[in-house]
Amino acid sequence: MHLEIEVDLHYAAKQPGAILLQIVPSSGADQTCLRSDLHVTHGTLQSRVFADQKIGYRQWLRAESDFACTYRGCVAIHRDPVVFSKLAAQEFADIPAEVVPYLMPSRFCHSEQFSAFVQSEFQGAPSGALVAEMCAWIDRKPRYDPAASLPGATATDIFHALAGVCRDYAHLLITFARAIGVPARFASVYGPEVKPQDFHAIAEVWLGDAWHMIDPTGMSEPRSVVRIGVGRDAADVAFLTSYMPLNFVAQCVQVTVGQR
């Protein structure tokens, strides 16, 4: 599958300052950027640095009184479907060093608060089947409501409110998975099925000695999403981080299935 991606961002800067941007898709074993063009119309590109786990990269920019950019890309996805019921959790002692941090609580995912709940709600040993059951619970219980989600909301907040958006659903699944000893991380992605079209968030879980995508909103399938980057939670994978005040002007994300 090929996905065509178009992104347009426009913000007004109250004062000159630095912006850290992460909107360019990563290339790896399961997806390849065939075409990738980031064009800054207001602001100056300064440098490019690797993102977390060297999956994708971030770009430092300098903005003066305005910041605007466009991204146009085409990505080929070659990712096989996964049957979670057949995936086993890895023994703790066998988890690779670079995966271990994704077992631990993070800024938005306080998994230490959920041990008792997940043990009582989800029966059985840690496995792909149990993660799929957690995903189904999250898809069923909270309501998808942009008005109910605040930028600083943690998985704990969403658990009690039972309302949020994709980042909140992803945080909740990551928190549940870590609470049963399954490493889990946040993934920023593009997906053609996402409604309304925007940057999307899903989870990835470490099972059977590999990372596997899973979307607790039910909007997207792993075989049809493009990974931008990964992190412990949303704080590590923000599409735009500004180090001065910014005012929103316009933003548009369009993802379509290509004809190749």
Phi and psi in degrees as a GROMACS rama.xvg file:
@    title "Ramachandran Plot"
@    xaxis  label "Phi"
@    yaxis  label "Psi"
@TYPE xy
-116.395  134.127  HIS-2
-116.314  133.826  LEU-3
-96.8859  130.951  GLU-4
-123.365  130.952  ILE-5
-130.917  126.388  GLU-6
-130.766  133.317  VAL-7
-129.671  123.949  ASP-8
-123.307  139.217  LEU-9
-146.233  121.212  HIS-10
-134.216  149.462  TYR-11
-99.4373  129.398  ALA-12
-96.2454  130.5  ALA-13
-77.1486  -21.9485  LYS-14
-157.579  159.57  GLN-15
-61.8736  148.886  PRO-16
177.492  -177.176  GLY-17
-97.2275  146.383  ALA-18
-129.616  137.186  ILE-19
-110.966  118.532  LEU-20
-113.898  135.358  LEU-21
-138.144  86.9369  GLN-22
-130.06  -8.53967  ILE-23
-82.9197  128.842  VAL-24
-59.5295  149.885  PRO-25
-85.5232  160.572  SER-26
-115.432  139.359  SER-27
-164.364  -159.927  GLY-28
-66.6597  -26.7503  ALA-29
-108.932  2.35368  ASP-30
-159.906  147.483  GLN-31
-133.613  128.27  THR-32
-77.3569  114.656  CYS-33
-87.195  -29.9735  LEU-34
-149.161  134.582  ARG-35
-152.069  116.538  SER-36
-138.041  109.754  ASP-37
-103.249  122.834  LEU-38
-125.521  120.182  HIS-39
-97.4034  118.083  VAL-40
-94.4741  -27.2768  THR-41
-133.463  107.012  HIS-42
130.247  174.192  GLY-43
-129.305  124.128  THR-44
-69.7726  132.152  LEU-45
-112.784  -53.5183  GLN-46
-157.014  165.016  SER-47
-124.098  134.469  ARG-48
-131.538  152.965  VAL-49
-63.5847  146.18  PHE-50
-88.4448  -175.404  ALA-51
-55.515  140.242  ASP-52
58.2812  16.72  GLN-53
57.1388  29.6009  LYS-54
-97.9693  105.223  ILE-55
75.4724  -170.711  GLY-56
-150.423  164.122  TYR-57
-112.563  154.239  ARG-58
-122.314  129.694  GLN-59
-85.6106  133.826  TRP-60
-130.893  159.959  LEU-61
-117.035  124.318  ARG-62
-113.031  145.349  ALA-63
-103.189  -101.77  GLU-64
-94.0599  -4.05075  SER-65
-155.538  154.133  ASP-66
-139.709  127.096  PHE-67
-148.403  143.004  ALA-68
-152.362  160.011  CYS-69
-128.146  147.268  THR-70
-129.615  132.859  TYR-71
-130.564  125.836  ARG-72
-151.161  163.322  GLY-73
-134.023  129.478  CYS-74
-127.546  131.449  VAL-75
-92.798  129.881  ALA-76
-107.635  128.147  ILE-77
-132.525  75.2727  HIS-78
-125.806  121.872  ARG-79
-77.5812  147.802  ASP-80
-61.8511  151.028  PRO-81
-121.255  135.026  VAL-82
-99.6966  103.12  VAL-83
-63.339  -29.4669  PHE-84
-64.0258  -17.1336  SER-85
-98.2037  0.275766  LYS-86
-96.2684  134.05  LEU-87
-104.279  150.058  ALA-88
-75.2202  146.52  ALA-89
-83.7678  145.435  GLN-90
-60.8268  142.196  GLU-91
-53.1517  -44.2378  PHE-92
-66.4759  -16.5721  ALA-93
-98.0541  -4.59207  ASP-94
-69.9529  126.961  ILE-95
-60.4582  152.879  PRO-96
-57.3599  -38.6018  ALA-97
-73.3517  -13.1551  GLU-98
-94.0283  -25.5577  VAL-99
-52.969  -40.7539  VAL-100
-57.3401  -23.7987  PRO-101
-82.9475  4.82389  TYR-102
-88.6304  -16.5845  LEU-103
-98.7738  155.203  MET-104
-58.7502  152.506  PRO-105
-139.87  -176.112  SER-106
-52.7924  -44.9949  ARG-107
-104.277  -3.94932  PHE-108
-127.621  87.9268  CYS-109
-89.0939  74.001  HIS-110
-64.7282  -23.1357  SER-111
-65.566  -18.1724  GLU-112
-84.5884  -6.64481  GLN-113
-115.854  6.11039  PHE-114
-57.5647  -48.5486  SER-115
-64.9078  -41.0849  ALA-116
-64.1438  -49.7821  PHE-117
-67.1539  -31.8687  VAL-118
-68.5922  -32.5245  GLN-119
-84.8232  -32.8503  SER-120
-85.4728  -34.7151  GLU-121
-121.203  109.502  PHE-122
-89.7046  143.298  GLN-123
117.359  169.956  GLY-124
-76.004  153.143  ALA-125
-54.2457  130.451  PRO-126
-167.164  172.653  SER-127
-64.4673  -35.6269  GLY-128
-62.524  -39.6109  ALA-129
-69.3258  -38.4087  LEU-130
-63.7648  -41.4986  VAL-131
-62.9401  -35.9631  ALA-132
-66.121  -40.6467  GLU-133
-62.6392  -42.1325  MET-134
-61.4328  -42.5475  CYS-135
-65.24  -37.8074  ALA-136
-61.6815  -43.8841  TRP-137
-69.3161  -37.8301  ILE-138
-65.2283  -30.2784  ASP-139
-89.0444  -38.1073  ARG-140
-82.5852  -61.7406  LYS-141
-70.1368  157.611  PRO-142
-102.837  144.114  ARG-143
-80.6468  110.983  TYR-144
-147.001  100.193  ASP-145
-56.1463  -32.2449  PRO-146
-69.4821  -19.8363  ALA-147
-90.9616  -6.26722  ALA-148
-101.659  126.601  SER-149
-107.14  149.987  LEU-150
-55.5808  -34.8522  PRO-151
-93.602  8.63637  GLY-152
-67.1004  132.417  ALA-153
-94.5353  173.388  THR-154
-60.6308  -34.3481  ALA-155
-63.2947  -42.7514  THR-156
-61.4763  -43.6773  ASP-157
-68.9638  -35.9458  ILE-158
-59.1746  -40.4198  PHE-159
-80.1691  -34.6613  HIS-160
-80.4022  -27.3466  ALA-161
52.81  43.6814  LEU-162
-159.87  145.554  ALA-163
170.36  -162.55  GLY-164
-123.514  -170.636  VAL-165
-57.6462  -40.8919  CYS-166
-61.9726  -35.6093  ARG-167
-70.8804  -41.0388  ASP-168
-61.315  -43.741  TYR-169
-63.2583  -43.8646  ALA-170
-59.8253  -39.3247  HIS-171
-66.9653  -43.6893  LEU-172
-66.4028  -41.8001  LEU-173
-58.018  -43.5342  ILE-174
-64.2894  -46.183  THR-175
-60.6353  -45.9472  PHE-176
-63.3886  -45.4695  ALA-177
-62.4641  -33.1844  ARG-178
-66.7094  -22.1487  ALA-179
-103.079  7.17377  ILE-180
90.511  20.077  GLY-181
-105.2  118.787  VAL-182
-58.8739  138.272  PRO-183
-146.076  145.693  ALA-184
-139.052  163.505  ARG-185
-91.3408  136.989  PHE-186
-126.162  128.594  ALA-187
-91.0325  128.415  SER-188
-140.558  168.274  VAL-189
-111.623  142.387  TYR-190
-148.858  135.148  GLY-191
-70.0658  -22.1805  PRO-192
-86.0172  -6.32725  GLU-193
-68.9869  127.416  VAL-194
-129.574  126.429  LYS-195
-69.2829  157.575  PRO-196
-61.3736  131.68  GLN-197
-171.544  178.481  ASP-198
-61.8656  138.685  PHE-199
-119.426  156.593  HIS-200
-127.701  134.712  ALA-201
-135.44  -177.866  ILE-202
-113.401  157.734  ALA-203
-127.998  136.148  GLU-204
-120.437  147.167  VAL-205
-95.089  107.943  TRP-206
-140.746  142.028  LEU-207
58.0536  35.6807  GLY-208
67.5354  29.8259  ASP-209
-159.758  161.258  ALA-210
-87.519  139.174  TRP-211
-132.582  131.158  HIS-212
-76.0281  145.834  MET-213
-153.519  133.894  ILE-214
-111.861  105.27  ASP-215
-70.1687  -12.634  PRO-216
-78.7464  -18.9776  THR-217
76.5784  4.32837  GLY-218
-73.9532  -35.236  MET-219
-129.212  158.158  SER-220
-107.573  142.396  GLU-221
-54.2861  -32.1101  PRO-222
-74.3312  -5.86807  ARG-223
-129.1  29.5528  SER-224
-123.915  152.413  VAL-225
-110.196  122.488  VAL-226
-77.5176  131.329  ARG-227
-93.325  -53.739  ILE-228
-165.224  174.425  GLY-229
-133.436  162.182  VAL-230
-169.855  -179.662  GLY-231
-66.0157  -35.6239  ARG-232
-162.863  -168.788  ASP-233
-61.0745  -25.9506  ALA-234
-61.4316  -27.5608  ALA-235
-86.976  -11.4382  ASP-236
-131.933  30.0833  VAL-237
-61.6928  137.518  ALA-238
-70.2676  -26.3254  PHE-239
-146.918  126.366  LEU-240
-123.243  121.416  THR-241
-108.404  145.621  SER-242
-110.987  30.9918  TYR-243
-161.041  164.469  MET-244
-63.7512  136.447  PRO-245
-128.995  143.556  LEU-246
-111.763  131.48  ASN-247
-65.3435  133.909  PHE-248
-114.63  -55.5682  VAL-249
-160.577  151.351  ALA-250
-152.703  135.187  GLN-251
-143.931  130.554  CYS-252
-125.646  126.52  VAL-253
-129.971  126.87  GLN-254
-128.003  123.305  VAL-255
-132.527  155.305  THR-256
-76.9244  126.457  VAL-257
-76.2569  170.951  GLY-258
-100.111  2.63126  GLN-259
